[in-house]
Amino acid sequence: MQMIEWQSPAGAAYRNSVGLQAAAVRRAKEKLDIATSAVFRHAQAVSVSSGRTAGGGY
């Protein structure tokens, strides 16, 4: 019997759980990437519209 073909209920549950967790991590990363982009765009917009110089002065 090859271990690759061995399917126990506990093993199947473990693989299912790991798959669900991996999907949740991927979704969280996608949301963080979107949030990072939004913060970057906001920071760019604020720096452009602000009268401040790069040194923080006016």
Backbone as a ProteinNet text record, in pm:
[ID]
protein_1_A
[PRIMARY]
MQMIEWQSPAGAAYRNSVGLQAAAVRRAKEKLDIATSAVFRHAQAVSVSSGRTAGGGY
[TERTIARY]
85	0	88.5	64.2	141.2	78	162.7	113.5	38.6	76.5	10.6	-138.3	-169.3	-307.4	-387.2	-319.8	-386.2	-472.7	-598.3	-692.7	-762.9	-727.6	-800.2	-894.2	-1000.5	-1088.9	-1014.9	-922.4	-846.2	-755	-691.3	-604.4	-682.4	-797.9	-882.1	-928.6	-965.1	-1008.8	-894.2	-774.1	-656.1	-628.5	-628.7	-602.4	-710.4	-834.3	-942.7	-921.6	-884.8	-861.6	-746.2	-638.8	-523.1	-561.5	-639.2	-684	-770	-859.9	-944.4	-861.6	-765.4	-679.3	-594.3	-544.3	-464.6	-549.1	-672.9	-762.2	-790	-808.9	-834.2	-712.1	-592.9	-470.5	-455.9	-488	-481.5	-577.8	-701.2	-799.4	-751.9	-695.5	-645.9	-532.4	-442.5	-332.3	-385	-483.9	-542.4	-601.6	-671.3	-729.9	-622.3	-513.3	-402.8	-336.7	-322.1	-264.6	-352.7	-484.2	-577.1	-567.1	-562.6	-551.8	-419.7	-312.2	-181.2	-184.5	-245.4	-256.3	-339	-447.1	-532.5	-458.5	-384	-308.1	-200.4	-132.9	-30.1	-89.4	-203.2	-267.5	-309.3	-363.2	-404.9	-283.5	-174.3	-53.6	-1	-5.5	38.8	-51.5	-182	-276.6	-259.1	-237.3	-220.4	-91.5	15.4	143.2	136.6	59	46.2	-38.2	-146.6	-236.3	-187.4	-92	-40.9	57.7	64.6	162.5	296.6	309	433.5	541	663.6	777.9	819.3	915.6	964.1	1022.2	1076.4	1132.5	1027.6	902.5	794.7	752.5	823.2	789.5	685.7	655.9	558.3	624.8
-119.7	0	124.6	214.9	339	443.9	520.6	622.9	734.4	759.1	865.4	834.4	707.6	669	646	647.7	620.8	740.3	714.7	820.7	785.7	849.5	829.1	947.1	931.2	1044.8	1159.8	1127.6	1233.5	1305.6	1229.6	1291.1	1379.6	1333.3	1412.7	1540.4	1529.5	1647.8	1746.6	1694.2	1780.6	1854.2	1781.5	1845.4	1948.1	1918.7	2012.8	2139.4	2120.5	2234.1	2321	2255.9	2330.5	2406	2343.3	2410.5	2532	2519.3	2633.1	2745.9	2710.3	2812.2	2881.7	2806.3	2865.8	2962.9	2927.2	3016.7	3143.1	3128.9	3245.4	3337.7	3280	3360.8	3434	3365.8	3432.3	3549.8	3529.6	3639.3	3754.8	3724.3	3829.5	3906.5	3835.8	3903.2	3994.3	3946.8	4030.5	4158	4144.6	4262.4	4356.3	4301	4385.4	4457.2	4388.9	4452.4	4568.6	4549	4655.5	4772.1	4742.1	4848.1	4923	4850.3	4914.1	5011	4969.7	5056.9	5180.9	5163	5276.7	5375.8	5325.1	5413.6	5486.5	5416.4	5478.4	5590	5560	5662.9	5782.8	5758	5867.7	5951.1	5885	5957.4	6042.3	5988	6064.4	6186.1	6166.8	6276.1	6384.7	6346.4	6444.1	6521.7	6453	6522.9	6619.4	6586.6	6673.8	6796.5	6776.8	6886.9	6971.7	6921.5	6993.2	7100.3	7205.8	7309.9	7279.5	7167.5	7134.7	7090.6	7117.6	7073.6	6936	6879	6746.7	6746.5	6861.7	6873.1	6894.3	6907.1	6925.2	7069.3	7162.1	7303.5	7347.5	7474.8	7530.7	7610
0	0	0	-89.4	-95.1	-5.2	61.9	153.6	79.5	-45.3	-122.2	-141.3	-158.8	-183.7	-55.6	57.9	185.2	224.3	250.7	284	414.1	522.5	647.2	666.6	743.6	771.1	838.8	929.7	997.1	898.7	809.5	709.8	613.9	573.5	483.5	552.7	679.2	754.3	769.6	794	807.7	676.9	565.3	435.8	403.2	436.8	413.4	497.1	623.5	712.7	662.7	621.9	570.2	443.3	357.9	235.7	265.3	361.8	398.8	459.1	542.4	602.7	497	401.4	293.7	212.1	185.2	111	190.8	321.5	406.4	409.8	413.7	414.1	280.7	170.3	38.8	31.7	81.8	80.9	169.1	284	373.8	307.3	238.7	170	59.8	-14.3	-119.9	-60.2	53.4	118.1	169.9	223.4	269.4	152.8	40.1	-78.9	-125.2	-124.1	-163.4	-66.2	63.3	164.5	151.4	125.2	107.7	-9.7	-118.4	-235.5	-204.6	-131.5	-96.5	-7.7	89.9	178.7	99.8	9	-73	-159.8	-224.4	-308.7	-225.1	-106.8	-18.8	22	59.2	99.7	-15.6	-136.8	-253.5	-275.8	-264.3	-285.9	-180.9	-56.9	50.3	29.9	-9.2	-27.6	-145	-247.4	-364.7	-329.5	-253.8	-223.4	-106.5	-30.1	85.7	40.6	117.3	90.9	153.5	218.4	287.1	189.2	228.1	148.3	196.2	127.9	165.3	307	350.2	484.7	591	553.1	650.1	669.3	603.6	618.1	517.8	519	425	316.5
[MASK]
++++++++++++++++++++++++++++++++++++++++++++++++++++++++++

